[in-house]
Amino acid sequence: MVPNFHWKGLMLLLGFSPLPAVGPDMDPGPADQAVKITIIYDNYQGKKNLETDWGFACAVECRGEKLLFDAGQKEALYRRNAELLRVRPEAYPALFISHLHGDHTGGMAWILDSNPAIMCYLPSDFALTLKSMGRLPAKCLSISEPVWLFGPFYSTGDDFDKFSEQGLVIKTEDGGVLITGCGHPGVVEMVTKTKEELGIELHTVIGGLHLLRTSDEDVKKIAEELKQLGIRRICPTHCTGDRVIELMKVSFGEGYIAGGTGTEIVIK
């Protein structure tokens, strides 16, 4: 088990200065305030010309800023899908990795080869693991606590009781969007931390929710808790589970968004 260090001390250990915990106030920015998410890797089908496989990755754009989120499991498959979607790593200034599992990190080598200057935002335990293996990217920040990254992008931090995983938060004019890799810490816990520690009221959740072994009754409770926390739209995919996805679809109605490789989601 990798020890969980305080994020500021760990960042200094890795040779980086800590990021500010609170970002700037929302400025007008580009005219297009929409959050645009393109799913590159998923075990559900979106576009028929793209391949599916267990794992998750997407590209995110908002207010003129963009980043890559996770990197799927198989490098070749990630690369093929990315190329078909015209997602070029060299055009993205940052890579955000949610957690260290192989179905979220497989395409990292290709991304780093394509763009050696890319900034990698890594959960603290993954950064320690890569450092011990001598494979730490040239430019990276290790993150444990909730923090502003750049532009509209924030991290929930990876300091949760159940599991070390960070979620990506995109701040919008009326709240924010949360993207999860697997949601191992619990989606309610991740939404709550975003609200309490980043001060961002979320309205949308997208990504894996890891509820495969959760009973129908508990799934319904989770859906109600999310709605009470202000979540109006949800795109449960990857490791959420077919049965759970159907329950979420019923619960959120018109607020449900289908996932799958190639799916393009625009949140206005």
C-alpha positions in Angstrom: 0.0 0.0 0.0 1.4 3.4 -1.0 1.4 5.8 1.9 -0.7 8.9 1.6 1.4 12.0 2.1 0.2 15.6 2.6 0.0 17.0 -0.9 2.2 20.1 -0.3 5.0 18.0 1.1 4.7 15.5 -1.7 4.8 18.1 -4.4 7.9 19.6 -2.8 9.4 16.1 -2.7 8.7 15.8 -6.4 10.3 19.2 -7.1 7.2 21.3 -7.7 5.6 24.3 -6.0 2.1 23.9 -4.6 -0.9 25.1 -6.6 -3.4 27.5 -5.0 -6.4 25.8 -3.5 -8.8 28.3 -4.8 -9.0 29.5 -8.4 -9.9 32.9 -9.8 -13.4 34.2 -10.0 -15.1 33.3 -13.2 -14.2 35.8 -15.9 -16.2 36.3 -19.2 -13.6 34.3 -21.2 -14.4 33.2 -24.7 -18.0 33.7 -25.9 -18.6 29.9 -25.9 -19.0 28.9 -22.3 -20.1 25.3 -23.1 -18.3 22.3 -21.7 -17.5 19.9 -24.5 -16.5 16.3 -23.7 -15.6 13.7 -26.3 -15.4 10.1 -25.1 -12.3 8.5 -26.6 -12.3 5.1 -24.8 -15.2 3.3 -23.2 -16.6 -0.2 -23.0 -19.9 1.1 -24.5 -20.4 1.9 -28.1 -21.1 5.5 -29.2 -19.9 5.7 -32.9 -19.8 2.5 -34.8 -16.4 3.2 -36.5 -14.7 3.3 -33.1 -13.6 0.4 -31.0 -14.7 -0.5 -27.5 -12.8 -2.0 -24.6 -12.9 -2.0 -20.8 -11.6 1.4 -19.7 -12.3 5.1 -20.0 -10.8 8.3 -21.5 -12.1 11.6 -22.9 -11.1 15.0 -24.2 -12.4 18.1 -22.5 -12.8 21.7 -23.7 -14.2 24.7 -22.0 -13.7 28.5 -22.3 -10.9 28.1 -24.8 -8.9 25.7 -22.5 -8.6 21.9 -22.9 -7.1 18.8 -21.5 -7.1 15.0 -21.9 -8.7 12.9 -19.1 -7.4 9.4 -18.5 -5.9 7.2 -21.3 -7.9 3.9 -21.5 -6.3 0.4 -21.2 -4.8 -0.5 -24.6 -2.4 2.0 -26.1 -3.1 1.0 -29.8 -6.8 1.1 -29.3 -6.7 4.5 -27.6 -4.5 5.9 -30.4 -6.8 4.6 -33.1 -9.8 6.1 -31.5 -8.1 9.4 -30.8 -6.9 9.6 -34.4 -10.4 8.9 -35.8 -11.8 11.6 -33.5 -9.0 13.9 -34.6 -7.8 14.2 -31.0 -4.0 15.1 -31.3 -2.1 14.9 -28.0 0.2 17.7 -29.1 -2.8 20.0 -29.2 -3.5 19.5 -25.5 -1.5 21.2 -22.8 -2.5 18.9 -20.0 -3.3 15.2 -19.1 -5.4 14.5 -16.1 -5.2 10.9 -14.7 -7.9 10.0 -12.2 -6.2 6.9 -10.6 -3.5 4.3 -11.2 -5.5 1.4 -12.6 -4.4 0.1 -15.9 -7.7 0.7 -17.7 -7.1 4.4 -17.2 -3.4 4.8 -17.9 -2.7 2.5 -21.0 -2.3 5.3 -23.5 -0.1 7.5 -21.4 3.2 6.5 -23.2 1.8 7.5 -26.6 0.5 10.8 -25.2 3.8 11.6 -23.7 5.8 10.5 -26.8 3.5 12.7 -28.9 3.7 15.7 -26.5 6.7 15.6 -24.2 5.8 19.1 -22.9 2.3 18.0 -21.7 1.6 18.8 -18.0 0.4 15.6 -16.2 -1.9 16.1 -13.2 -1.5 12.9 -11.2 -3.1 11.6 -8.0 -0.5 11.4 -5.2 -0.2 7.7 -4.9 0.3 7.2 -8.7 2.9 9.9 -8.7 4.8 8.1 -5.9 4.5 4.8 -7.8 5.9 6.3 -11.0 8.7 8.1 -9.1 9.7 4.8 -7.5 9.8 3.2 -10.9 11.8 6.0 -12.5 8.9 6.7 -14.9 7.7 10.1 -13.6 6.7 12.3 -16.5 9.0 15.3 -17.2 6.3 17.7 -16.3 3.8 16.7 -13.6 2.1 17.8 -10.4 1.1 15.4 -7.7 -2.3 16.2 -6.2 -3.9 15.1 -2.9 -6.1 18.0 -1.8 -8.9 19.8 -3.8 -7.2 22.4 -5.9 -7.5 24.7 -8.9 -5.4 23.5 -11.9 -5.9 26.2 -14.6 -8.7 28.0 -16.5 -12.0 26.4 -15.5 -10.4 23.1 -14.4 -10.1 21.9 -10.7 -9.3 18.6 -9.0 -11.3 17.1 -6.2 -8.0 15.8 -4.8 -7.5 12.1 -4.1 -7.7 12.1 -0.3 -10.9 10.0 0.2 -11.5 7.3 2.8 -12.4 4.5 0.4 -9.9 4.9 -2.4 -7.3 7.3 -3.8 -8.8 8.8 -6.9 -9.2 12.4 -8.1 -12.2 13.7 -10.1 -12.0 16.5 -12.6 -14.2 19.5 -12.0 -15.0 22.0 -14.8 -16.4 25.3 -13.4 -19.2 26.9 -15.3 -21.3 30.1 -14.9 -24.1 28.2 -13.1 -22.1 25.5 -11.2 -19.9 22.8 -12.6 -19.4 19.4 -14.2 -17.7 16.5 -12.5 -15.9 13.8 -14.5 -15.0 10.6 -12.8 -12.7 7.8 -14.0 -14.3 5.0 -11.9 -15.8 6.9 -8.9 -14.2 4.4 -6.5 -14.5 6.9 -3.5 -18.2 7.1 -4.1 -19.9 9.6 -6.4 -21.9 11.2 -3.5 -18.7 11.7 -1.6 -17.0 13.3 -4.6 -19.8 15.7 -5.3 -20.0 16.6 -1.6 -16.3 17.3 -1.4 -16.5 19.5 -4.5 -19.2 21.6 -2.9 -17.7 21.8 0.6 -14.0 22.3 -0.3 -14.0 23.9 -3.7 -17.3 25.8 -3.2 -18.6 24.7 -6.6 -22.2 23.6 -6.9 -22.2 20.7 -9.5 -25.1 20.2 -11.9 -23.6 17.3 -14.1 -21.7 14.1 -13.4 -20.0 12.1 -16.3 -18.0 8.9 -16.1 -17.6 5.6 -14.3 -19.5 5.2 -11.0 -18.4 1.7 -10.0 -21.7 0.5 -8.7 -21.7 -3.0 -10.2 -22.3 -4.7 -6.9 -24.7 -2.1 -5.5 -28.3 -3.1 -4.8 -31.2 -1.5 -6.6 -32.4 0.1 -3.4 -29.0 1.7 -2.7 -28.7 2.8 -6.3 -32.0 4.6 -6.0 -30.8 6.2 -2.8 -27.6 7.4 -4.5 -29.6 8.9 -7.3 -31.9 10.8 -4.9 -28.9 12.0 -2.9 -27.3 13.3 -6.1 -30.4 15.1 -7.1 -30.6 16.7 -3.6 -27.0 17.9 -4.1 -28.1 19.7 -7.3 -27.2 17.1 -9.9 -29.6 17.5 -12.9 -27.7 15.6 -15.6 -25.8 12.3 -15.4 -23.8 10.2 -17.9 -23.0 6.9 -16.1 -20.7 4.7 -18.1 -17.6 2.5 -18.1 -17.7 0.5 -14.7 -21.2 1.7 -13.6 -22.9 -1.5 -14.7 -25.8 -2.1 -17.1 -28.4 -2.6 -14.5 -27.3 0.6 -12.6 -27.2 2.6 -15.8 -30.9 1.7 -16.5 -31.9 2.7 -13.0 -30.1 6.0 -13.4 -31.8 6.5 -16.7 -35.2 6.1 -15.1 -34.3 8.3 -12.1 -32.9 11.2 -14.1 -35.3 11.0 -17.1 -34.4 13.7 -19.6 -31.3 14.5 -17.5 -29.8 11.1 -18.5 -27.0 11.2 -21.1 -25.8 8.0 -22.8 -22.0 7.3 -22.9 -19.9 5.3 -25.3 -16.8 5.7 -27.5 -17.1 8.6 -29.8 -20.0 10.2 -27.9 -19.7 14.0 -27.9 -21.4 15.7 -24.9 -22.0 19.4 -24.8 -23.2 21.0 -21.5 -24.4 24.6 -22.0 
